[in-house]
Amino acid sequence: MGLLVEVYTGLMDRLSPQLGEHGLSTVDFNVLVRLARSSEQRLRMSDLAAQTSLSTSGVTRVVDRLEKEGLVTRENCPTDRRALFAVLTRDGADRIGGVLPGHVELIQTWLLDPLADGQLDGLLDGLRVVRDTANPGARAGITS
């Protein structure tokens, strides 16, 4: 267990400052990147909460903050009056687009480059199992 904590904290120590340079917390980044990769760059708030492992009130607070910054908007769901979509704005897409190249470079450097040939596939297979166990809602609202 200690190894996992060390790996996680080590990666976050390297990734968090890069996100901060773009005015984002790790939670903000998680929300924005999930919207960016979603169909029509939007998700129901409940699906966004499930994907991010945030409570519904937690995701509401994050979306409130991101909406004030102009990075997301809310839209009513045409088929369910009780539901709202969080929608990535052009500014939000630009912000995440500015973050991703450096973020991917850091992940490549600190997580992938140290692996020997053949180890990456095993790591990815294991990470999918961990993701699906730790966050069963990680793919909520994804149709493909």
C-alpha positions in Angstrom: 0.0 0.0 0.0 2.8 2.4 0.8 4.1 2.1 -2.8 0.7 3.2 -4.3 0.7 6.2 -1.9 4.2 7.1 -2.9 3.5 6.8 -6.6 0.3 8.8 -6.3 1.8 11.6 -4.2 4.9 11.7 -6.4 2.8 12.2 -9.6 0.5 14.7 -8.0 3.5 16.7 -6.7 4.7 16.9 -10.3 1.3 17.5 -12.0 -0.4 19.9 -9.6 2.0 22.9 -10.2 1.6 22.6 -13.9 -2.2 22.8 -13.5 -1.9 25.7 -11.1 0.1 27.6 -13.8 -3.1 27.5 -15.8 -5.3 28.5 -12.9 -6.8 25.0 -12.4 -6.9 22.7 -9.4 -6.8 18.9 -10.0 -10.6 18.8 -9.5 -11.2 21.6 -12.0 -8.9 19.8 -14.5 -10.8 16.5 -14.0 -14.1 18.2 -14.7 -12.9 20.1 -17.7 -11.1 17.1 -19.3 -14.2 14.9 -18.8 -16.4 17.5 -20.5 -13.8 17.9 -23.3 -13.8 14.2 -24.1 -17.6 13.8 -23.9 -20.0 13.8 -26.8 -20.9 17.4 -27.7 -18.6 18.4 -24.8 -21.3 18.1 -22.3 -22.5 15.8 -19.5 -25.5 15.6 -17.3 -24.5 16.9 -13.9 -25.3 13.5 -12.3 -23.0 11.8 -14.8 -20.3 14.3 -14.2 -20.5 13.7 -10.5 -20.3 10.0 -11.0 -17.3 10.3 -13.4 -15.4 12.5 -11.0 -16.4 10.7 -7.8 -17.8 13.9 -6.5 -21.1 14.2 -4.7 -23.8 16.0 -6.5 -23.4 19.1 -4.3 -19.6 18.9 -4.8 -19.9 18.9 -8.6 -22.4 21.7 -8.3 -19.8 23.8 -6.4 -17.1 23.1 -8.9 -19.3 23.9 -11.9 -20.4 27.1 -10.1 -16.8 28.2 -9.9 -16.0 27.1 -13.4 -19.1 28.9 -14.7 -18.0 32.1 -13.0 -14.7 31.9 -14.9 -16.6 31.3 -18.2 -15.2 27.8 -18.6 -18.5 26.0 -18.5 -22.2 26.8 -18.8 -25.3 24.9 -17.8 -28.0 23.9 -20.2 -31.4 22.4 -19.4 -32.0 18.9 -20.6 -34.7 18.8 -23.3 -36.0 15.4 -22.2 -35.9 15.7 -18.4 -36.9 19.0 -16.8 -35.1 17.9 -13.6 -31.7 17.5 -15.3 -29.0 20.0 -16.2 -26.0 19.6 -18.5 -22.6 21.0 -17.8 -21.2 22.2 -21.1 -17.7 23.2 -21.9 -17.4 26.7 -23.4 -15.0 27.8 -26.0 -12.9 29.4 -23.2 -13.0 26.2 -21.3 -11.8 24.2 -24.4 -9.0 26.8 -24.9 -8.0 26.5 -21.3 -7.9 22.7 -21.4 -6.1 22.8 -24.8 -3.4 24.9 -23.2 -3.0 22.6 -20.3 -3.0 19.2 -22.0 0.3 19.3 -24.0 2.4 20.0 -20.8 0.2 17.6 -18.8 0.7 14.8 -21.3 4.4 15.5 -21.4 4.7 15.2 -17.6 2.7 12.0 -17.6 5.0 10.6 -20.4 8.1 11.6 -18.5 7.2 10.5 -15.0 4.8 7.5 -15.6 5.5 6.0 -19.0 9.1 6.6 -20.0 10.5 4.7 -17.0 8.7 1.5 -18.1 10.6 -1.2 -20.1 9.1 -2.7 -23.3 6.0 -4.7 -22.6 5.3 -3.1 -19.2 3.0 -0.4 -20.5 0.2 -2.8 -21.6 0.3 -4.6 -18.2 0.1 -1.2 -16.4 -2.8 0.0 -18.6 -4.7 -3.3 -18.1 -4.2 -3.0 -14.3 -5.2 0.6 -14.2 -8.5 -0.2 -16.0 -9.3 -2.8 -13.3 -8.4 -0.3 -10.6 -10.5 2.5 -12.2 -13.5 0.3 -12.6 -13.3 -0.9 -9.0 -12.4 2.5 -7.4 -14.7 4.6 -9.6 -17.5 2.5 -11.1 -19.1 5.6 -12.5 -16.0 6.7 -14.4 -17.7 6.0 -17.7 -21.2 7.2 -16.8 -22.9 9.0 -19.6 -20.4 7.7 -22.2 -22.2 6.1 -25.1 -19.2 4.8 -27.1 
